[in-house]
Amino acid sequence: MSNTTVSKRGRDSEGETPKRESKTYRMEDDITVSTQPRSLDFISEQIEVVMKNMAEMCEKQDSMRKMFEDKFDNLKRVLINNIDSKVKILHEEISKDISCERDRIDQVVNTVQGIQVKVLEMEKANHNTTAHQTPTSHNDITVVAFGVKYDDGEHIEEKATLIIKAVGDEISKNVKITGVCRQKSRNPEKPGLVKISFENTEQRNLILRNKANLKNGAFKDVFLSKAKSFEERLIEMNARSILRHLPNGPTLRVNSNGRILMRQDKEETPTVTL
């Protein structure tokens, strides 16, 4: 085995540690090992390895970014397609509902127009009927005279004038008769009632307020009342029928205003005919 030479480290006079010197070991197979730092080539290789790894990482990051972008784009397309389909379905449903409501509105409009046409026709017919009506057809200006005797060939207008004068001379001067007619009686034993109309409601009411004056003259058997509609006469007849079947019915009466009052002695109530 060959000898090995080792260099000893000494201290200088100032006590500083001297730099390490390179050592060389002599082996039996004459191989020399150097303890010098690694060469620059090795460092360059390591840097290249690091750069290569970094490049691979960048490529992987780019690949991942592209993958996520593709997934987001795909998700966006799916969401947009779903929203578009939902909006389309909703639009179709709304359009259908609007169409149904439009049809209903058209039906209502047609119905209203039909009603308007009928109302106009009724108003026109009523106007034509009113134009051909006589003054005695208006109940608000007409009185009804019960108990007016019937004579063959009578002049009913003259009788009506005498009846109004019998209410009072001064009163008769303030009213004007516009129409007179006698209704056909359903009872052969009783004369038909006589309807007398005036210019307005005030004249009619003036006659009715003073009708009691007839009891003191030639027309004491004549009773005056305001003209009534068919419904009013029907209610009055029903009320009289009810009174007749009550225990104290004979002591009660229905006046011209439809009120039920106590009957006075020797008071007679005219028969109302429909």
Secondary structure, 3 states (H helix, E strand, C coil): CCCCCCCCCCCCCCCCCCCCCCCCCCCCCCCCCCCCCCCHHHHHHHHHHHHHHHHHHHHHHHHHHHHHHHHHHHHHHHHHHHHHHHHHHHHHHHHHHHHHHHHHHHHHHHHHHHHHHHHHHHHHHHHHHHHHCCHHHCHHHEEEEECCCCCCCCCHHHHHHHHHHHHCHHHHHCCCEEEEEECCCCCCCCCCCEEEEECCHHHHHHHHHCHHHHHHCCCCCCEEEECCCHHHHHHHHHHHHHHHCCCCHHHEEECCCCCEEECCCCCCCCCCCC
